[in-house]
């Protein structure tokens, strides 16, 4: 997992997954170097990823005080229990629903949990972090946040987009991608990650971007997009146009069988 700084107080722990027919999906976790250090999500749970080792290149895991879980999907929780064991003072910031979802796999220790709803804030020593519900999401427990001292927005899945290569998926700045290609990628991701968009009221959906427009963050950090400095306005314009968009439909069983048939050994082969 490559690591790079996007600010003196923010490090990105980059990863990605290739999804055939869609592209390379960035999967980022973040470290916020507050007085009480915050880890935002904990990456993929695949056997070949060592989240703690990567995190250790940024700070000692034992120094982590907060683990902000933007939502409890597997691509956000891969290293969470290892980190809780290595960081005895850390607490997991999530919602009541988030705790419930996590308990379907493994229960979070309740004395290590800090429940925070959209609109509420967390004091991390030298700044406050204010939670918000991103306009696009795929999990009811989703809570992103704004760093009130810098304006940086941690948007969870919102603003994500598949990249055409692993190199771009782990790039330090999404502006390495052509703006039109970025727009297409974000609209594709919206149809994949938020299939409910086809049923929303356009006026109310556009209004859901009000907090982002009012705050105007100079830097947006999404789990599924390279760092996005200086382009918040265009990205909001892209996503706010997604109301009514048809959901992504993947291959069906017939397509799967056709693909598997292509993997079968030739006649007479072993």
VOBA-1610 file (N, C-alpha, C; in pm, whole numbers, padded with zeros to 5 digits, always signed):
BEGIN
Unk+00084-00119+00000Unk+00000+00000+00000Unk+00088+00124+00000Unk+00091+00200-00110Unk+00167+00324-00110Unk+00110+00425-00010Unk+00197+00508+00044Unk+00156+00611+00139Unk+00208+00745+00088Unk+00123+00847+00089Unk+00170+00981+00052Unk+00094+01086+00132Unk+00159+01199+00151Unk+00099+01310+00224Unk+00031+01403+00125Unk-00091+01446+00158Unk-00158+01547+00077Unk-00159+01681+00149Unk-00134+01679+00278Unk-00110+01796+00361Unk-00011+01754+00468Unk+00045+01851+00538Unk+00139+01814+00644Unk+00073+01730+00752Unk-00060+01744+00765Unk-00130+01671+00870Unk-00222+01561+00817Unk-00214+01529+00689Unk-00300+01424+00632Unk-00217+01332+00543Unk-00219+01203+00576Unk-00154+01101+00493Unk-00261+01010+00434Unk-00235+00967+00310Unk-00325+00875+00241Unk-00258+00739+00233Unk-00328+00636+00279Unk-00283+00498+00265Unk-00360+00440+00147Unk-00293+00429+00032Unk-00362+00397-00093Unk-00366+00247-00118Unk-00474+00205-00181Unk-00487+00069-00229Unk-00587+00074-00344Unk-00604-00038-00412Unk-00703-00042-00520Unk-00738-00187-00551Unk-00852-00204-00615Unk-00897-00334-00661Unk-00942-00320-00806Unk-00905-00416-00889Unk-00953-00415-01027Unk-01085-00491-01034Unk-01185-00427-01093Unk-01315-00488-01114Unk-01339-00495-01264Unk-01338-00615-01323Unk-01355-00626-01468Unk-01482-00556-01516Unk-01468-00481-01623Unk-01581-00411-01679Unk-01609-00277-01615Unk-01545-00248-01503Unk-01564-00119-01436Unk-01434-00040-01430Unk-01328-00103-01384Unk-01199-00034-01375Unk-01130-00064-01245Unk-01032+00017-01212Unk-00955+00003-01090Unk-01015+00095-00984Unk-01069+00036-00878Unk-01136+00112-00774Unk-01035+00151-00666Unk-01010+00280-00646Unk-00926+00319-00533Unk-00991+00278-00402Unk-00909+00237-00306Unk-00958+00205-00171Unk-00860+00269-00073Unk-00896+00387-00026Unk-00805+00465+00058Unk-00845+00458+00205Unk-00745+00464+00291Unk-00763+00499+00431Unk-00679+00624+00454Unk-00703+00691+00566Unk-00636+00818+00589Unk-00588+00827+00734Unk-00484+00906+00754Unk-00438+00939+00888Unk-00442+01091+00902Unk-00515+01138+01001Unk-00523+01280+01031Unk-00436+01306+01153Unk-00331+01386+01133Unk-00234+01410+01239Unk-00279+01517+01335Unk-00392+01494+01400Unk-00441+01585+01502Unk-00366+01562+01633Unk-00392+01647+01733Unk-00331+01625+01864Unk-00365+01487+01917Unk-00487+01442+01889Unk-00528+01305+01916Unk-00545+01237+01780Unk-00444+01164+01732Unk-00443+01116+01594Unk-00566+01032+01558Unk-00611+01055+01433Unk-00732+00990+01384Unk-00698+00906+01262Unk-00739+00781+01262Unk-00732+00696+01143Unk-00873+00688+01084Unk-00884+00717+00955Unk-01014+00716+00889Unk-01023+00590+00803Unk-01105+00496+00848Unk-01122+00365+00784Unk-00993+00284+00791Unk-01004+00155+00764Unk-00888+00067+00787Unk-00863-00030+00672Unk-00905+00008+00551Unk-00863-00063+00432Unk-00930-00198+00410Unk-00875-00269+00313Unk-00925-00400+00272Unk-00880-00508+00370Unk-00960-00612+00380Unk-00925-00722+00469Unk-00862-00839+00396Unk-00798-00815+00281Unk-00740-00925+00205Unk-00612-00975+00272Unk-00581-01105+00258Unk-00468-01163+00331Unk-00333-01099+00300Unk-00316-01045+00179Unk-00185-00991+00143Unk-00169-00844+00180Unk-00270-00785+00246Unk-00256-00646+00292Unk-00223-00647+00440Unk-00121-00573+00477Unk-00086-00560+00618Unk-00110-00415+00658Unk-00233-00388+00701Unk-00270-00250+00730Unk-00185-00190+00841Unk-00163-00267+00947Unk-00085-00213+01060Unk+00057-00176+01019Unk+00118-00259+00935Unk+00254-00229+00891Unk+00257-00101+00810Unk+00159-00083+00721Unk+00153+00040+00642Unk+00127+00160+00731Unk+00032+00146+00822Unk+00004+00255+00914Unk+00128+00293+00995Unk+00207+00193+01032Unk+00327+00218+01112Unk+00431+00302+01043Unk+00421+00315+00910Unk+00514+00404+00840Unk+00476+00551+00856Unk+00356+00575+00910Unk+00308+00713+00931Unk+00315+00751+01078Unk+00268+00662+01166Unk+00276+00685+01310Unk+00266+00551+01381Unk+00305+00550+01507Unk+00295+00429+01586Unk+00147+00395+01608Unk+00106+00274+01573Unk-00035+00239+01595Unk-00081+00264+01739Unk+00007+00246+01836Unk-00031+00267+01976Unk-00071+00410+02005Unk-00029+00504+01918Unk-00060+00646+01941Unk-00197+00685+01887Unk-00262+00597+01812Unk-00392+00630+01755Unk-00495+00645+01867Unk-00573+00754+01862Unk-00675+00778+01963Unk-00816+00758+01910Unk-00833+00775+01779Unk-00967+00764+01721Unk-00959+00688+01589Unk-01057+00602+01566Unk-01073+00533+01438Unk-01210+00575+01386Unk-01211+00664+01289Unk-01339+00711+01234Unk-01380+00613+01124Unk-01481+00534+01154Unk-01531+00435+01059Unk-01643+00501+00979Unk-01615+00538+00855Unk-01717+00611+00778Unk-01838+00524+00749Unk-01820+00393+00740Unk-01930+00297+00742Unk-01871+00156+00742Unk-01948+00057+00790Unk-01890-00074+00816Unk-01898-00171+00698Unk-01860-00128+00579Unk-01842-00221+00467Unk-01702-00281+00475Unk-01685-00400+00415Unk-01560-00473+00431Unk-01438-00398+00378Unk-01456-00313+00278Unk-01342-00239+00226Unk-01304-00120+00314Unk-01374-00104+00426Unk-01343+00002+00523Unk-01299-00054+00658Unk-01317-00183+00678Unk-01296-00241+00811Unk-01186-00346+00817Unk-01106-00358+00711Unk-01011-00468+00702Unk-00916-00480+00818Unk-00866-00368+00869Unk-00766-00372+00976Unk-00817-00326+01110Unk-00949-00315+01127Unk-01001-00246+01245Unk-00972-00322+01375Unk-00986-00453+01375Unk-00965-00526+01501Unk-00817-00539+01535Unk-00732-00553+01434Unk-00588-00550+01459Unk-00547-00415+01515Unk-00606-00307+01462Unk-00570-00174+01511Unk-00622-00153+01652Unk-00741-00200+01682Unk-00791-00187+01819Unk-00700-00259+01918Unk-00646-00373+01878Unk-00555-00447+01966Unk-00423-00373+01984Unk-00378-00306+01877Unk-00248-00237+01882Unk-00257-00098+01941Unk-00378-00043+01949Unk-00398+00095+01996Unk-00495+00092+02114Unk-00448+00063+02233Unk-00538+00039+02347Unk-00620+00160+02389Unk-00579+00282+02349Unk-00656+00401+02386Unk-00752+00444+02277Unk-00752+00376+02163Unk-00834+00419+02050Unk-00980+00380+02069Unk-01069+00467+02019Unk-01211+00439+02017Unk-01261+00451+01874Unk-01363+00372+01842Unk-01420+00370+01708Unk-01537+00466+01701Unk-01527+00563+01611Unk-01636+00659+01589Unk-01728+00600+01483Unk-01851+00573+01521Unk-01948+00516+01428Unk-02088+00551+01479Unk-02189+00491+01419Unk-02327+00515+01459Unk-02384+00390+01526Unk-02501+00406+01585Unk-02572+00293+01645Unk-02595+00184+01541Unk-02634+00224+01420Unk-02655+00127+01313Unk-02522+00062+01274Unk-02416+00140+01273Unk-02284+00086+01239Unk-02242-00025+01335Unk-02266-00004+01464Unk-02235-00108+01562Unk-02317-00233+01535Unk-02444-00213+01502Unk-02529-00328+01474Unk-02483-00407+01354Unk-02446-00338+01247Unk-02399-00407+01128Unk-02270-00482+01157Unk-02178-00420+01229Unk-02052-00487+01262Unk-02076-00613+01344Unk-02178-00613+01428Unk-02202-00727+01515Unk-02245-00851+01439Unk-02286-00835+01312Unk-02321-00951+01230Unk-02199-01035+01196Unk-02081-00974+01207Unk-01957-01047+01179Unk-01875-01065+01305Unk-01850-00954+01375Unk-01773-00959+01498Unk-01806-00834+01578Unk-01841-00850+01702Unk-01890-00740+01783Unk-01777-00642+01818Unk-01802-00514+01793Unk-01710-00411+01845Unk-01726-00405+01996Unk-01616-00398+02071Unk-01629-00383+02216Unk-01693-00247+02248Unk-01805-00248+02318Unk-01884-00126+02334Unk-01811-00019+02414Unk-01717-00059+02499Unk-01642+00042+02573Unk-01536+00110+02485Unk-01521+00061+02361Unk-01426+00123+02267Unk-01499+00200+02157Unk-01630+00217+02173Unk-01713+00281+02071Unk-01749+00423+02114Unk-01754+00514+02015Unk-01804+00650+02038Unk-01911+00675+01933Unk-02037+00686+01975Unk-02147+00703+01881Unk-02161+00850+01842Unk-02163+00874+01712Unk-02172+01011+01660Unk-02262+01012+01537Unk-02361+01100+01537Unk-02455+01112+01427Unk-02421+01232+01339Unk-02470+01234+01214Unk-02449+01352+01128Unk-02492+01480+01199Unk-02407+01582+01188Unk-02434+01710+01253Unk-02367+01725+01387Unk-02321+01614+01446Unk-02250+01620+01573Unk-02100+01630+01550Unk-02028+01678+01651Unk-01884+01704+01638Unk-01804+01625+01740Unk-01678+01605+01706Unk-01584+01535+01792Unk-01462+01623+01814Unk-01424+01642+01939Unk-01304+01718+01975Unk-01185+01623+01976Unk-01084+01650+01891Unk-00965+01565+01886Unk-00841+01641+01930Unk-00861+01733+02024Unk-00749+01799+02089Unk-00717+01936+02035Unk-00684+01945+01906Unk-00648+02073+01847Unk-00748+02118+01741Unk-00857+02044+01726Unk-00958+02077+01624Unk-01084+01996+01653Unk-01191+02034+01588Unk-01313+01956+01594Unk-01342+01900+01455Unk-01403+01783+01455Unk-01445+01716+01334Unk-01597+01707+01337Unk-01661+01757+01232Unk-01807+01762+01230Unk-01861+01662+01128Unk-01942+01569+01176Unk-01995+01464+01091Unk-02105+01515+00998Unk-02116+01454+00881Unk-02225+01487+00789Unk-02259+01363+00707Unk-02382+01360+00657Unk-02425+01251+00570Unk-02394+01292+00425Unk-02298+01226+00361Unk-02267+01260+00222Unk-02391+01240+00133Unk-02404+01318+00026Unk-02523+01305-00059Unk-02536+01169-00125Unk-02426+01101-00155Unk-02430+00967-00211Unk-02365+00871-00113Unk-02427+00754-00097Unk-02376+00654-00003Unk-02439+00520-00037Unk-02379+00413+00015Unk-02434+00279-00008Unk-02462+00205+00121Unk-02452+00272+00234Unk-02469+00207+00363Unk-02537+00306+00458Unk-02641+00263+00530Unk-02715+00358+00614Unk-02636+00412+00732Unk-02522+00353+00763Unk-02440+00401+00873Unk-02338+00506+00829Unk-02341+00548+00704Unk-02237+00636+00650Unk-02237+00773+00718Unk-02122+00813+00768Unk-02099+00948+00820Unk-01959+00991+00779Unk-01950+01089+00690Unk-01823+01154+00660Unk-01802+01268+00758Unk-01698+01347+00735Unk-01678+01461+00826Unk-01596+01571+00761Unk-01609+01690+00820Unk-01528+01805+00786Unk-01431+01831+00901Unk-01305+01857+00867Unk-01208+01905+00965Unk-01233+02055+00978Unk-01288+02098+01091Unk-01330+02237+01105Unk-01214+02334+01107Unk-01093+02286+01132Unk-00978+02376+01135Unk-00919+02401+00997Unk-00939+02309+00905Unk-00879+02322+00772Unk-00982+02322+00659Unk-01104+02275+00687Unk-01206+02264+00584Unk-01198+02139+00501Unk-01097+02054+00524Unk-01085+01931+00446Unk-01208+01843+00470Unk-01259+01785+00361Unk-01377+01699+00368Unk-01337+01555+00345Unk-01373+01468+00438Unk-01357+01324+00424Unk-01495+01269+00389Unk-01512+01225+00264Unk-01647+01206+00209Unk-01692+01062+00200Unk-01617+00967+00257Unk-01651+00826+00247Unk-01660+00785+00100Unk-01764+00711+00058Unk-01773+00665-00080Unk-01807+00776-00178Unk-01868+00881-00130Unk-01914+00990-00217Unk-01798+01052-00294Unk-01820+01085-00420Unk-01722+01140-00514Unk-01628+01035-00571Unk-01651+00907-00538Unk-01564+00803-00591Unk-01577+00787-00741Unk-01479+00717-00797Unk-01480+00688-00940Unk-01375+00586-00975Unk-01408+00485-01057Unk-01307+00390-01101Unk-01207+00456-01195Unk-01083+00416-01184Unk-00976+00471-01266Unk-00937+00370-01375Unk-00881+00417-01486Unk-00845+00325-01595Unk-00723+00238-01568Unk-00646+00268-01463Unk-00527+00189-01433Unk-00501+00192-01283Unk-00423+00093-01236Unk-00386+00091-01095Unk-00301+00212-01059Unk-00218+00257-01153Unk-00133+00374-01127Unk-00218+00497-01099Unk-00323+00518-01179Unk-00410+00633-01156Unk-00494+00614-01031Unk-00533+00490-01002Unk-00612+00465-00882Unk-00536+00503-00756Unk-00403+00493-00760Unk-00320+00525-00644Unk-00240+00654-00665Unk-00289+00738-00757Unk-00223+00866-00784Unk-00238+00960-00665Unk-00152+01060-00660Unk-00158+01156-00550Unk-00259+01267-00575Unk-00308+01281-00699Unk-00399+01390-00733Unk-00487+01344-00849Unk-00618+01347-00830Unk-00709+01298-00935Unk-00706+01386-01059Unk-00650+01505-01049Unk-00642+01592-01166Unk-00544+01539-01271Unk-00477+01428-01239Unk-00398+01359-01342Unk-00489+01298-01448Unk-00617+01283-01417Unk-00714+01229-01511Unk-00784+01344-01584Unk-00812+01324-01712Unk-00883+01425-01790Unk-01018+01457-01724Unk-01058+01584-01716Unk-01183+01621-01647Unk-01306+01547-01700Unk-01314+01527-01831Unk-01430+01456-01885Unk-01428+01308-01846Unk-01308+01251-01841Unk-01297+01112-01796Unk-01333+01100-01649Unk-01294+01200-01570Unk-01331+01200-01429Unk-01482+01210-01413Unk-01545+01297-01489Unk-01690+01310-01481Unk-01758+01176-01514Unk-01714+01112-01620Unk-01774+00983-01658Unk-01752+00878-01549Unk-01632+00877-01489Unk-01601+00779-01384Unk-01689+00802-01262Unk-01709+00927-01224Unk-01790+00954-01105Unk-01937+00922-01128Unk-01988+00946-01247Unk-02126+00911-01276Unk-02144+00760-01282Unk-02044+00690-01335Unk-02050+00543-01334Unk-02052+00493-01190Unk-01964+00544-01107Unk-01960+00500-00968Unk-02090+00531-00896Unk-02149+00646-00925Unk-02277+00680-00865Unk-02382+00575-00898Unk-02382+00526-01021Unk-02481+00425-01062Unk-02452+00289-00999Unk-02325+00264-00965Unk-02287+00137-00900Unk-02315+00143-00751Unk-02270+00248-00686Unk-02268+00256-00541Unk-02399+00309-00482Unk-02474+00384-00559Unk-02599+00443-00510Unk-02711+00417-00610Unk-02752+00290-00625Unk-02851+00255-00727Unk-02987+00318-00703Unk-03011+00371-00584Unk-03137+00437-00551Unk-03155+00571-00621Unk-03050+00618-00690Unk-03058+00749-00756Unk-03171+00758-00858Unk-03208+00647-00918Unk-03311+00654-01021Unk-03447+00691-00963Unk-03462+00682-00831Unk-03592+00708-00768Unk-03599+00839-00691Unk-03493+00921-00695Unk-03492+01040-00609Unk-03560+01158-00679Unk-03610+01249-00595Unk-03661+01377-00644Unk-03543+01468-00678Unk-03539+01516-00801Unk-03422+01593-00846Unk-03398+01717-00762Unk-03504+01789-00729Unk-03487+01912-00651Unk-03432+01883-00513Unk-03488+01782-00446Unk-03441+01750-00312Unk-03300+01692-00315Unk-03269+01616-00418Unk-03134+01561-00427Unk-03031+01672-00445Unk-03059+01767-00533Unk-02965+01879-00551Unk-02948+01957-00421Unk-03056+01970-00344Unk-03048+02043-00218Unk-02959+01972-00117Unk-02944+01839-00131Unk-02863+01763-00036Unk-02714+01798-00045Unk-02674+01870-00149Unk-02536+01915-00162Unk-02514+02050-00094Unk-02617+02102-00026Unk-02607+02235+00032Unk-02493+02252+00129Unk-02473+02153+00217Unk-02364+02163+00315Unk-02229+02170+00247Unk-02210+02088+00145Unk-02084+02090+00070Unk-02065+02223-00003Unk-02171+02275-00063Unk-02159+02404-00133Unk-02129+02516-00034Unk-02193+02512+00083Unk-02170+02617+00182Unk-02028+02611+00238Unk-01979+02492+00262Unk-01846+02477+00321Unk-01734+02498+00219Unk-01760+02463+00093Unk-01662+02478-00015Unk-01525+02422+00023Unk-01515+02295+00057Unk-01384+02241+00096Unk-01283+02250-00018Unk-01164+02295+00014Unk-01059+02304-00089Unk-01007+02167-00127Unk-01020+02072-00035Unk-00970+01936-00059Unk-01077+01835-00018Unk-01109+01744-00111Unk-01202+01635-00082Unk-01124+01505-00085Unk-01141+01425+00021Unk-01075+01296+00032Unk-01182+01188+00038Unk-01195+01114-00071Unk-01291+01005-00082Unk-01220+00872-00069Unk-01289+00775-00013Unk-01232+00640-00005Unk-01200+00586-00144Unk-01280+00623-00242Unk-01271+00559-00373Unk-01232+00655-00485Unk-01148+00751-00453Unk-01097+00847-00552Unk-00962+00897-00505Unk-00866+00919-00596Unk-00745+00990-00553Unk-00780+01127-00496Unk-00690+01183-00420Unk-00714+01313-00355Unk-00759+01416-00458Unk-00858+01498-00419Unk-00919+01592-00513Unk-00911+01734-00460Unk-00798+01803-00483Unk-00787+01942-00439Unk-00838+02039-00546Unk-00909+02142-00502Unk-00940+02254-00590Unk-01048+02231-00694Unk-01121+02118-00688Unk-01222+02092-00791Unk-01355+02052-00728Unk-01381+02098-00607Unk-01504+02060-00539Unk-01627+02105-00617Unk-01626+02229-00665Unk-01741+02281-00740Unk-01777+02196-00860Unk-01681+02169-00951Unk-01713+02082-01065Unk-01758+01942-01024Unk-01701+01887-00918Unk-01743+01753-00876Unk-01886+01755-00823Unk-01923+01861-00749Unk-02061+01874-00703Unk-02154+01885-00823Unk-02115+01964-00922Unk-02199+01979-01041Unk-02220+01844-01109Unk-02114+01762-01113Unk-02125+01630-01175Unk-02225+01543-01100Unk-02206+01530-00970Unk-02289+01438-00894Unk-02432+01488-00878Unk-02450+01619-00869Unk-02586+01670-00851Unk-02670+01652-00977Unk-02605+01615-01089Unk-02679+01586-01211Unk-02720+01439-01221Unk-02689+01360-01119Unk-02707+01215-01128Unk-02847+01168-01090Unk-02935+01259-01044Unk-03071+01218-01008Unk-03139+01153-01128Unk-03205+01040-01106Unk-03273+00969-01214Unk-03185+00875-01292Unk-03057+00869-01258Unk-02965+00785-01333Unk-02996+00637-01309Unk-02997+00559-01416Unk-03026+00416-01405Unk-02913+00345-01331Unk-02947+00248-01247Unk-02843+00176-01174Unk-02761+00087-01267Unk-02636+00067-01228Unk-02548-00023-01302Unk-02599-00166-01289Unk-02599-00238-01401Unk-02634-00379-01400Unk-02515-00459-01451Unk-02467-00551-01370Unk-02352-00632-01409Unk-02393-00751-01494Unk-02296-00834-01529Unk-02325-00953-01610Unk-02424-01045-01539Unk-02507-01116-01618Unk-02599-01212-01561Unk-02539-01353-01570Unk-02618-01455-01534Unk-02567-01591-01531Unk-02521-01640-01667Unk-02595-01603-01772Unk-02555-01645-01907Unk-02418-01590-01943Unk-02394-01463-01907Unk-02264-01403-01935Unk-02154-01470-01853Unk-02186-01506-01728Unk-02088-01574-01644Unk-02052-01710-01703Unk-02153-01785-01747Unk-02126-01916-01804Unk-02044-01906-01931Unk-02070-01802-02009Unk-01991-01782-02131Unk-01846-01751-02097Unk-01827-01670-01993Unk-01691-01637-01951Unk-01619-01760-01898Unk-01688-01839-01815Unk-01626-01960-01759Unk-01592-02061-01868Unk-01675-02066-01972Unk-01647-02159-02082Unk-01517-02125-02151Unk-01484-01999-02153Unk-01359-01958-02213Unk-01237-02001-02135Unk-01257-02040-02007Unk-01146-02084-01924Unk-01128-02235-01929Unk-01221-02307-01992Unk-01212-02453-01993Unk-01094-02499-02077Unk-01025-02607-02035Unk-00911-02656-02113Unk-00956-02709-02248Unk-00869-02700-02345Unk-00899-02749-02479Unk-00920-02901-02475Unk-00997-02951-02572Unk-01024-03095-02580Unk-00894-03172-02583Unk-00886-03278-02499Unk-00766-03360-02492Unk-00661-03305-02397Unk-00685-03181-02347Unk-00588-03122-02255Unk-00612-03169-02114Unk-00524-03129-02023Unk-00536-03170-01884Unk-00586-03053-01801
//
